[in-house]
């Protein structure tokens, strides 16, 4: 695949505007020792660049760009529009967002502009235009970074009026709207478009995560995601006028709930994201989010931000242990990154991020552990040249992730408040991660035919076209894995009548009569046909067979002996239906059978505690081998005798890898 960049970008957010110029020169000297070759600038400089409505001042920014250009940096140029200047809020208070509680925000914080404020859109796109007009011809400007970490959801009158227009375009008539939202319930019939109000704490909201009418609340999430995306597109298009070739992006945030990133990715040249795991985040969850970011465009992505040492905003901001940052960076590359960038390059002197890690700490010197680790990684990445750029991760397994399902499932009142979408997806991802089976995170409208297996946990919302696409996949020999809380509702959260799992019923060969919710202290047990048992909890579907075979049955409660896990032959393929939340051993037993049936293979044949991932270029396979365990791990035989890209040494089988050790083993195709 053609890479987006000519080298591995290594650097991060840099704010020289916060420091006197003599510090800039010292930074350049220090960064050179770390092989820093890129800088993301101008992220929050709107107030400095535009001190009043009709005044712009680029003098300092010119100096920064000139300095970085002379040092041959790749400049990631941000448009600075994520924090509003004070004059704008004072003169046009309607630019500020209104929160879920109905409170309009005042000047301060960041990421708080109303996305449907025409004033905000006017000045944000004008700023992007001014910057691009001035700097887009600079060959060192390698990438444009629109705004920063988009994420606001606004409930103001601007948004309410825009929402009504959005609904008119979608539903055309009031009658269609009432039917979609099931407004006969509680006598909520809408007679006029002006009867529609935003679904916040003052109307349909039940707490911050529940709603009386999921139809309107899901539509409002769709609308808000579209509204914020329009802001991105306005700035992107302003930049594009001045450079048709430059890469344009904005930094995403993994499984962030509020924006439909698959829809956003269609408008981005490259996906970039900010990776900030907590001290106890499982490595499999970090890997899953990387794979999701890669899956948004099915291409290599940018790591726009990570910290070299510690965060400042989490509950417990632990230091990264020696070697951890390096290993985490290589895990990022293993799952598809072509850049490694930090927030931040120099630690801030004040405000809420003053304790957020940086390449240069408050000590202001390169004589620190963190800097030495950054420098080691920089030298290694520089030595790779362009070898790994554009290389791909190839997978036989597609795991569906869908933001509309995310929203709808967690709006549902029942059956259990413990049912969380990302946790359910991760439970299945973790099975493949632990076995080094490569997974693509895919949307519901993906081309399923390129996979041997599609995994669709809690596919609660089945929209138009999904049934037919999945049926075609299975009929042609694919294996579909789906679960409880699948096939329940349509795009408006209205139930597919006729028995669960609705549109998936024929494929699954089962009918779900009832769903039992188990409290945290309750468990059931399932027994497989070979006599082995496993525990289960959370939810239990009461299943009836309609052509499927039972692989396991419940052992307790009034539904003892009813099917709990089934398999149904459908065309040339089969559908596995998992009717309850299995423990790890039980789930592994089911998925082992499924992967063997369709001949899905791990990256290497051996079972190992190492994480092993493969990226492939036209002529070379790169095996990223990492030890995230507390115990030493031995290099498997199949990887022995290959040359390590990092050290240049041939690594024999049996080599011991300690925690945080990394190898990138090369194999010619």
C-alpha positions in Angstrom: 0.0 0.0 0.0 1.3 3.5 -0.9 2.4 5.1 2.3 1.1 8.6 3.3 4.5 9.8 4.4 8.1 9.6 3.2 9.4 8.6 6.6 8.2 7.5 10.0 7.0 10.7 11.6 8.5 10.8 15.1 7.7 13.8 17.3 4.5 15.3 18.7 2.7 18.4 20.0 5.0 21.3 20.3 4.1 24.7 21.8 7.0 27.1 21.4 4.6 30.0 21.7 4.4 29.2 25.4 8.1 29.8 25.8 10.7 32.6 25.0 12.7 32.2 21.9 15.9 31.2 23.6 14.2 28.1 24.8 13.3 27.2 21.2 16.9 26.9 20.2 17.7 24.7 23.1 14.7 22.5 22.2 16.1 22.1 18.6 19.4 20.9 20.0 17.8 18.5 22.4 15.3 17.1 20.0 18.0 16.4 17.4 19.6 13.9 19.9 16.3 12.0 20.0 15.9 12.0 16.2 12.7 14.0 16.5 11.7 14.7 12.9 8.1 16.1 13.2 6.2 18.7 15.2 2.5 19.3 15.6 2.1 23.0 16.0 -0.6 25.6 16.4 -3.1 23.3 18.2 -4.4 26.0 20.6 -3.2 29.3 19.2 -6.4 30.9 17.9 -6.4 33.6 20.6 -2.8 34.6 19.8 -3.2 34.5 16.0 -6.5 36.3 15.9 -6.6 38.8 18.9 -9.8 40.5 17.6 -12.5 40.0 15.0 -10.7 41.6 12.1 -7.1 41.3 13.2 -4.6 38.5 12.5 -1.0 38.3 13.7 1.2 35.6 12.2 4.6 37.0 13.2 5.4 34.5 15.9 4.0 31.6 13.9 6.1 32.6 10.9 9.2 32.3 13.1 8.1 28.9 14.4 7.5 27.6 10.9 10.7 29.0 9.6 12.7 27.4 12.4 11.1 24.0 12.0 11.6 24.2 8.2 15.3 25.0 8.6 15.6 21.9 10.8 13.9 19.8 8.1 11.0 18.9 10.4 7.8 17.4 9.0 5.2 19.9 10.2 1.8 18.7 11.3 -0.1 22.0 11.1 -3.2 22.3 13.3 -5.9 24.9 12.6 -6.2 25.9 16.3 -10.0 26.0 16.3 -10.7 23.8 19.4 -10.4 26.6 21.9 -12.3 29.8 21.2 -10.8 33.3 21.7 -12.4 35.4 24.4 -13.5 38.2 22.1 -15.7 35.8 20.1 -17.5 34.6 23.2 -17.9 38.1 24.5 -19.4 39.4 21.2 -21.2 36.3 20.1 -22.2 34.3 23.2 -24.3 31.9 21.1 -21.0 30.2 19.9 -20.8 28.4 23.2 -22.3 25.0 23.6 -25.2 24.0 25.9 -24.8 20.9 27.9 -27.1 17.9 28.6 -28.4 19.7 31.7 -29.5 22.7 29.6 -26.7 25.0 30.8 -25.0 27.3 28.3 -21.2 27.3 28.9 -19.2 30.4 29.3 -15.7 31.4 28.2 -13.1 28.8 29.3 -12.1 25.2 28.9 -11.9 23.9 25.3 -14.0 21.8 22.8 -17.0 23.7 23.8 -18.2 25.4 20.6 -21.7 24.8 19.4 -21.2 22.8 16.1 -24.3 24.4 14.6 -23.3 28.0 15.4 -23.0 29.8 12.1 -20.7 32.3 13.8 -18.4 29.6 15.0 -18.4 27.9 11.6 -17.7 31.2 9.8 -14.6 32.1 11.9 -13.3 28.5 12.2 -13.3 28.0 8.4 -11.9 31.5 7.9 -9.0 30.7 10.3 -8.3 27.5 8.4 -8.4 29.4 5.1 -6.0 32.1 6.4 -3.5 29.5 7.7 -3.6 27.4 4.5 -3.3 30.5 2.3 -0.1 31.4 4.2 1.5 28.1 4.8 0.1 25.4 2.5 2.9 25.9 -0.1 5.6 25.2 2.4 7.0 21.7 1.5 7.7 20.9 5.1 4.0 21.1 6.0 3.4 17.4 5.7 -0.1 17.1 7.2 -2.9 19.3 8.3 -4.5 18.6 11.6 -8.1 20.0 11.7 -9.2 21.2 15.2 -8.4 18.7 18.0 -10.2 15.8 19.6 -13.7 16.7 18.3 -16.3 15.5 20.8 -18.8 18.2 21.9 -22.5 17.4 22.0 -24.6 20.5 22.2 -28.3 20.9 23.1 -28.8 24.6 22.4 -31.6 26.3 20.3 -29.2 26.4 17.3 -28.9 22.7 17.4 -32.6 22.2 18.1 -33.5 24.1 14.9 -30.8 22.3 12.9 -32.0 19.0 14.2 -35.6 19.7 13.0 -34.2 20.4 9.5 -32.1 17.2 9.7 -35.3 15.2 10.6 -37.3 16.8 7.8 -34.6 15.6 5.4 -34.6 12.1 6.8 -38.3 11.4 7.4 -40.0 13.9 5.0 -43.3 13.7 6.9 -44.5 14.1 10.5 -46.3 10.8 10.1 -43.1 8.9 9.3 -41.4 10.5 12.2 -44.1 9.5 14.7 -44.0 5.9 13.4 -40.2 5.7 13.5 -40.1 7.0 17.1 -43.2 5.0 18.2 -44.7 8.2 19.6 -48.0 6.6 20.4 -46.2 5.4 23.5 -47.0 7.8 26.4 -49.1 10.0 24.1 -46.0 11.7 22.7 -47.4 12.3 19.2 -45.7 15.1 17.4 -48.1 17.4 15.4 -45.5 19.9 14.0 -41.8 19.9 13.4 -41.5 22.6 16.1 -42.8 20.1 18.6 -39.5 18.3 18.4 -37.2 19.2 21.3 -33.6 18.1 21.9 -33.5 14.9 24.0 -31.7 16.2 27.1 -32.2 16.2 30.9 -35.1 18.6 30.4 -37.1 16.4 28.0 -36.6 12.7 27.3 -33.4 12.1 29.2 -33.2 9.6 32.1 -29.8 10.3 33.7 -27.1 10.9 31.2 -27.1 7.5 29.5 -30.8 6.5 29.3 -33.8 7.9 27.5 -37.6 7.5 27.5 -37.5 7.4 23.7 -34.5 5.8 22.1 -35.6 6.7 18.6 -35.2 10.4 19.1 -32.0 10.0 21.2 -30.3 7.7 18.7 -31.3 10.1 15.9 -29.9 13.0 17.9 -26.5 11.2 18.2 -26.6 10.6 14.5 -27.4 14.3 13.9 -24.7 15.5 16.3 -22.0 13.3 14.8 -23.0 14.7 11.4 -23.0 18.3 12.7 -19.6 18.0 14.1 -18.4 16.3 11.0 -19.6 19.3 8.9 -17.4 21.5 11.0 -14.4 19.3 10.2 -15.3 19.3 6.5 -15.6 23.1 6.3 -12.0 23.5 7.6 -10.7 20.6 5.5 -12.2 22.1 2.4 -10.7 25.5 3.3 -7.2 23.9 3.4 -7.8 21.8 0.3 -8.3 24.9 -1.8 -4.6 25.7 -1.4 -3.1 22.2 -1.6 -4.7 19.3 -3.4 -2.2 16.7 -2.3 -1.4 17.3 1.3 -2.7 14.8 3.9 -5.5 16.1 6.1 -6.7 14.5 9.3 -8.1 15.1 12.8 -7.2 13.1 15.9 -9.8 10.6 17.0 -10.1 8.9 20.4 -10.5 5.1 20.0 -13.9 3.9 21.1 -15.1 7.4 22.0 -18.8 7.1 22.0 -20.2 10.3 20.6 -19.0 10.3 17.0 -19.5 7.6 14.3 -15.9 7.2 13.3 -16.6 4.9 10.4 -18.6 7.7 8.8 -15.9 10.2 9.7 -13.1 8.1 8.2 -14.7 8.5 4.8 -13.8 12.2 5.0 -10.3 11.8 6.2 -7.1 11.2 4.2 -5.6 9.2 7.0 -6.9 8.2 10.4 -5.0 9.6 13.4 -5.8 8.9 17.1 -4.7 9.6 20.6 -3.8 6.5 22.8 -4.0 7.0 26.5 -4.5 3.7 28.3 -4.7 3.7 32.1 -2.2 1.8 34.3 -4.5 -1.2 34.3 -5.9 -1.2 30.8 -5.4 -4.7 29.3 -3.0 -4.9 26.5 -5.7 -6.6 24.5 -7.9 -3.5 24.8 -5.1 -1.3 23.6 -4.5 -3.6 20.7 -8.3 -3.7 19.9 -8.4 0.1 19.7 -5.4 0.2 17.4 -7.1 -2.4 15.2 -10.3 -0.3 15.2 -8.4 2.8 14.1 -6.8 0.8 11.3 -10.1 -0.7 10.4 -11.8 2.7 9.9 -10.1 3.0 6.5 -8.6 -0.5 6.3 -5.2 1.3 6.1 -2.2 2.2 8.2 -2.9 5.1 10.6 -1.2 7.8 12.6 -0.6 7.7 16.3 -1.1 11.4 16.9 -0.7 11.4 20.6 0.7 9.2 23.4 2.6 10.2 26.5 6.3 9.4 26.9 5.8 8.9 30.7 2.5 9.6 32.4 -0.9 11.2 31.9 -2.2 13.9 34.2 -6.0 13.5 34.0 -6.6 9.9 35.1 -7.4 8.8 38.6 -4.0 7.2 39.0 -1.3 8.6 36.8 1.4 6.0 37.0 4.8 6.4 35.4 5.5 4.1 32.5 8.0 1.6 33.6 11.5 1.5 31.9 11.0 0.0 28.5 7.2 0.3 28.6 6.9 3.3 26.3 9.1 1.7 23.7 7.2 -1.6 23.8 3.8 0.3 23.7 5.0 2.2 20.6 6.0 -0.9 18.8 2.7 -2.5 19.7 1.1 0.6 18.0 3.2 0.0 14.9 2.4 -3.7 15.0 -1.3 -3.0 14.6 -0.9 -0.5 11.8 0.7 2.8 12.8 3.1 4.6 10.5 3.9 7.4 13.0 4.8 7.7 16.6 4.0 11.0 18.1 3.8 12.3 21.7 1.8 14.8 23.7 3.9 16.7 24.4 7.5 17.6 23.4 8.1 20.1 26.3 6.1 20.0 29.5 3.8 22.9 30.2 4.7 25.3 33.0 1.2 25.7 34.3 -2.5 24.9 34.1 -4.1 21.4 34.2 -1.6 19.6 31.9 1.5 20.8 33.7 2.1 17.2 35.1 1.3 15.5 31.7 4.5 13.8 30.5 6.8 15.2 27.9 10.0 14.5 26.1 11.6 17.5 27.9 10.5 17.6 31.5 10.4 20.5 33.9 14.1 19.9 34.6 14.7 21.2 31.0 17.4 18.8 30.3 18.1 15.7 28.2 19.6 14.0 31.3 16.4 12.1 32.2 15.3 8.5 32.0 12.4 9.4 29.8 14.5 11.3 27.3 17.0 8.5 27.0 14.1 6.1 26.2 12.7 8.6 23.6 16.1 8.9 22.1 16.7 5.2 21.9 13.3 4.7 20.1 14.0 7.6 17.8 17.3 6.1 16.7 15.7 2.7 16.1 12.9 4.1 14.0 15.3 6.3 12.0 17.3 3.2 11.1 14.3 1.5 9.6 14.1 4.0 6.8 10.9 3.4 4.8 10.9 -0.4 5.1 7.8 -0.7 7.2 5.8 2.2 5.8 2.5 1.2 4.1 2.8 -2.4 5.1 -0.6 -4.1 5.9 -2.1 -6.3 8.5 -4.0 -9.2 6.8 -6.8 -11.0 8.6 -9.2 -13.8 8.0 -11.5 -12.6 10.9 -13.7 -9.5 10.8 -15.1 -8.3 14.1 -18.0 -5.9 13.7 -18.0 -2.6 15.6 -20.9 -0.2 15.0 -21.4 3.1 16.7 -25.2 3.1 16.1 -25.3 -0.3 17.9 -23.2 1.2 20.6 -25.6 4.0 21.2 -28.8 1.9 20.9 -27.6 -1.0 23.1 -26.7 1.3 26.0 -29.9 3.4 25.7 -31.9 0.2 26.2 -33.9 0.1 29.5 -33.1 -3.5 30.4 -32.4 -6.3 30.6 -29.2 -5.4 32.5 -27.4 -2.2 33.4 -24.1 -4.1 33.2 -24.4 -4.7 29.5 -21.8 -2.5 27.9 -21.0 -2.5 24.2 -17.2 -2.1 24.2 -16.8 -4.7 27.0 -18.8 -7.2 24.9 -16.8 -6.5 21.8 -13.5 -6.8 23.7 -14.5 -10.1 25.3 -14.6 -11.7 21.8 -11.5 -9.7 20.6 -9.5 -11.0 23.5 -10.0 -14.6 22.4 -8.2 -13.9 19.1 -5.6 -11.6 20.8 -4.5 -14.3 23.2 -4.0 -16.7 20.3 -2.3 -14.2 18.0 -5.0 -14.5 15.4 -5.2 -11.3 13.4 -8.5 -9.4 13.5 -9.9 -6.6 11.4 -12.4 -4.3 13.1 -15.1 -3.7 10.5 -18.3 -1.7 10.0 -21.7 -3.3 9.4 -21.4 -2.4 5.7 -18.0 -4.0 5.2 -17.3 -6.4 2.3 -17.7 -9.6 4.4 -16.6 -11.8 1.5 -12.9 -11.1 2.2 -13.1 -12.9 5.6 -13.5 -16.5 6.6 -15.3 -15.6 9.8 -17.3 -12.6 10.9 -17.9 -12.0 14.6 -20.9 -9.9 15.6 -21.5 -9.8 19.3 -24.6 -8.0 20.6 -25.6 -7.0 17.1 -28.7 -5.4 18.7 -29.6 -3.1 15.9 -30.0 -4.8 12.5 -30.6 -2.1 9.9 -31.7 -2.4 6.3 -29.4 -4.5 4.1 -27.5 -6.1 7.0 -29.6 -9.3 7.0 -29.1 -9.9 3.3 -25.3 -9.2 3.5 -24.8 -11.6 6.4 -26.9 -14.3 4.8 -24.9 -14.0 1.6 -21.7 -14.3 3.5 -22.8 -17.4 5.4 -24.4 -19.1 2.4 -21.1 -18.7 0.5 -19.2 -20.6 3.2 -18.5 -18.1 5.9 -18.8 -18.6 9.6 -20.9 -16.0 11.5 -20.6 -15.8 15.3 -23.4 -13.8 17.0 -24.8 -13.6 20.5 -27.6 -12.7 22.9 -29.1 -9.2 22.3 -28.7 -9.5 18.6 -31.3 -8.9 15.9 -33.6 -7.2 18.4 -34.4 -3.8 16.8 -34.4 -1.8 13.6 -32.6 1.6 13.0 -35.2 3.4 15.1 -35.0 1.0 18.0 -38.3 -0.6 17.3 -38.4 -4.3 17.9 -38.3 -6.8 15.0 -41.5 -8.6 15.7 -41.9 -12.4 15.3 -39.3 -13.5 17.8 -35.7 -12.8 18.5 -33.2 -12.7 16.9 -35.4 -11.1 14.3 -33.8 -10.9 10.9 -31.1 -13.3 12.0 -33.5 -16.0 13.0 -33.3 -18.1 9.8 -29.6 -17.9 9.7 -29.2 -18.8 13.4 -31.9 -21.6 13.3 -33.2 -20.6 16.8 -36.0 -18.7 18.4 -35.4 -16.7 21.6 -38.5 -16.7 23.8 -37.3 -14.8 26.8 -34.1 -13.2 28.1 -33.1 -13.7 31.8 -30.9 -11.1 33.5 -28.6 -12.4 36.1 -27.5 -10.1 38.9 -23.7 -9.8 39.5 -23.7 -12.5 42.3 -25.7 -15.0 40.2 -24.3 -17.5 37.8 -25.6 -20.4 35.7 -23.7 -23.3 34.2 -23.7 -24.8 30.7 -22.8 -28.3 29.7 -21.3 -29.1 26.3 -22.2 -32.3 24.4 -18.8 -33.8 25.3 -19.6 -33.4 29.0 -17.4 -30.5 29.9 -19.0 -27.6 31.7 -18.5 -23.8 31.9 -20.1 -21.0 34.0 -22.1 -18.2 32.5 -23.7 -15.0 33.8 -25.2 -11.6 32.8 -27.8 -12.8 30.3 -29.3 -16.1 29.4 -31.4 -16.5 26.3 -34.2 -19.1 26.5 -33.7 -20.7 23.2 -35.8 -23.0 21.0 -34.2 -24.9 18.1 -35.4 -24.3 14.6 -32.9 -26.4 12.7 -29.8 -25.6 14.7 -28.0 -28.1 16.8 -27.4 -27.5 20.5 -23.7 -27.4 21.4 -24.4 -26.7 25.1 -27.4 -26.6 27.4 -28.1 -24.8 30.7 -27.8 -26.8 33.8 -29.7 -24.7 36.4 -32.9 -22.8 37.0 -36.3 -23.5 35.3 -34.7 -23.4 31.9 -32.2 -26.2 32.7 -31.6 -28.5 29.6 -32.7 -25.7 27.2 -30.0 -24.8 24.5 -27.5 -22.2 25.5 -25.1 -22.4 22.5 -26.1 -23.5 19.0 -24.7 -24.1 15.5 -26.8 -23.9 12.4 -25.7 -25.0 8.9 -26.9 -22.3 6.4 -25.9 -22.8 2.8 -22.2 -23.7 2.6 -21.4 -22.0 5.9 -22.8 -21.9 9.5 -24.0 -19.5 12.2 -23.0 -20.0 15.8 -25.3 -18.4 18.3 -24.0 -17.8 21.9 -27.1 -17.3 24.1 -25.3 -16.3 27.3 -22.1 -14.6 28.5 -19.7 -17.5 28.8 -16.6 -17.6 31.0 -13.3 -17.5 29.1 -12.9 -21.3 29.0 -16.4 -21.8 27.7 -16.1 -19.1 25.1 -12.8 -20.5 24.0 -14.3 -23.9 23.5 -17.0 -22.5 21.2 -14.6 -20.3 19.2 -12.0 -23.0 18.9 -14.6 -25.2 17.1 -15.5 -22.3 14.8 -12.0 -21.3 13.8 -11.0 -24.9 13.2 -14.1 -25.4 11.1 -13.2 -22.6 8.7 -9.4 -23.1 9.0 -8.5 -19.7 10.6 -4.9 -19.8 11.6 -2.8 -17.8 14.0 0.2 -15.7 12.9 2.5 -18.5 14.1 1.6 -22.2 14.8 2.9 -22.3 18.4 1.0 -21.3 21.6 3.0 -18.5 23.3 2.6 -15.8 25.9 4.2 -13.3 23.5 2.1 -11.0 21.4 3.0 -11.7 17.8 1.6 -9.6 14.9 2.5 -9.6 11.3 2.6 -6.6 8.8 3.2 -7.4 5.2 4.7 -5.4 2.4 5.2 -6.3 -1.3 8.2 -8.5 -0.5 8.6 -8.8 3.2 6.7 -10.0 6.3 7.5 -8.2 9.5 6.8 -10.1 12.7 6.4 -7.8 15.7 7.2 -9.9 18.8 6.5 -8.3 22.2 6.5 -9.5 25.7 3.9 -7.8 27.9 3.9 -10.5 30.5 5.5 -10.4 33.9 7.3 -13.7 33.2 10.1 -14.3 30.7 8.9 -15.8 27.4 10.8 -18.0 24.9 10.9 -17.2 21.2 9.0 -20.0 19.3 10.8 -22.2 16.8 8.9 -20.9 13.8 10.4 -17.4 14.4 13.9 -18.5 15.0 16.7 -17.7 12.5 15.1 -14.5 11.3 16.9 -11.1 11.3 15.7 -8.5 13.8 15.1 -5.2 12.1 16.0 -3.3 15.3 19.3 -4.8 16.1 20.3 -6.4 12.7 21.1 -9.6 14.5 19.8 -13.1 13.6 17.7 -14.3 16.5 17.8 -18.0 17.3 14.8 -19.9 18.5 14.7 -20.3 22.2 15.9 -16.7 22.8 14.4 -15.4 26.1 12.4 -12.2 26.0 12.0 -10.3 29.2 9.1 -8.0 30.0 9.0 -5.1 27.5 11.4 -6.8 25.1 10.6 -6.3 21.4 11.8 -7.9 18.2 10.8 -7.1 14.6 11.7 -10.2 12.7 11.9 -10.0 8.9 11.0 -12.8 6.4 11.1 -12.5 2.7 8.0 -13.5 0.9 
